Amino acid sequence: MKNNNVTIHDISRALGIDSSTVSRALNNSDRVSKKTKEKIVEKAAELGYQRNSLASKLRTNRTNTIGVIVPRISRHFFSSVISGIEETAFKAGFDVIICQSLESIDREKKLVETLLSNRVDGILISISMETTNLDHLDNYKKNGFPLIFFDRPCNVLENTNVIIDDLKAGFDATAHLIERGCKNIVHFSGPQNLELYRNRKKGYTNALNAYGIPFSKSLVIESQLMQQDGIDAARQLLKLPKVDAVFSANDTAAISAMQYLKTKNINIPKDIAFVGFSNEPISAIIEPSLSTINQPDFEMGKVASSLLFEQIKNKKYAAENQTKILKPYLIIRNSSKF
């Protein structure tokens, strides 16, 4: 049974060992022999000693806690990233505070303030759809506060980021549709203030250019890619001439669009083929199953948190901006098979 009143001095008296040696042993210091360390740990357990983590944190000026801000925890992609972060943090001896901005810049700013007031040692953040600049973070970064952006970067050259190759992913998704004979390909695009959606769109236009297909602005439908946005986009594309395929910048909009089009007797993929993005679990079980881009989400969490811990341990790394680019890949399913 743990006893909050037991101190290192009690252990010291019980063993006849100097209290400084007891302290070093309980902190797993290499300066204490294995035999002595085992004796001290055993006696500490016997007496019910409970380490005062708050005092330890005050001494080291660290809380061994990091903050994570994501747009929506409910998204499978972000929950998988968080799993990678948590696993890495646990092994490193860090706790994790998880927050969601719900795509609101005001909420994001408030969350940053809350995490900093709780003295987190660093922050991992995927910015909201409303975020157009990093004014609410710049001062902290300039002062060397450990900060990593993942999935949704902002000012890539001025920050440390962990992202996927959205440009290549957009190209591969569009090229796949073209190689199956599609020529009038609509792109469901996300907000263009976010770099990942700009790159997915650029990959789309690059593929059109590579295959000699003219780009048309009328075939790009921009939205926040929510469920209703997919339905609205489907209604809009039915008014366009001869649309034969859709590359959607996420699965959510693609799936709701497909469901709506089926109610209008549109055959997928015979009439309109679809490729989504993110490989949400539902994409494999809907009818027809959705071709999509798979993102290394769990790996992203592990890589991003590892970089953050490097910055925390050695603040000089916080000033060295770098971008880690992870590789996505195309999964071909029935929505684009002819």
NORVENJO-V63070 format. One line per field, one symbol per residue. burial: I if it has 24 or more other C-alpha atoms within 12 Angstrom, else O. A space follows every 10 residues. Layout:
BEGIN
burial = ???
END
This chain:
BEGIN
burial = OOOOOOIIOI IIOOOOOOOO IIIOIIOOOO OOOOOIIOII IOIIOOIOIO OOOOOOOOOO OOIIIIIIII IIOOIIIIII IIIIIIIIIO OOOIIIIIII IIIOIOIIIO IIOOIIOOOI IIIIIIIIII IOOIOOIOOO IOOIIIIIII IIIIIIOOII IIIIIIIIII IIIIIIIIOI OIIIIIIIII IIIIIIIIII IIIIIIIIOO OOOOOOOOII IIIIIIOOII IIIIOIIIOO OOIIIIIIII IIIIIIIIII IOOOOOIIIO IIIIIIIIII OOIIOOOIII IIIIIIIIII IIIIIIIIII IIOOOOOIII IIIIIIOIII IIIIIIIO
END
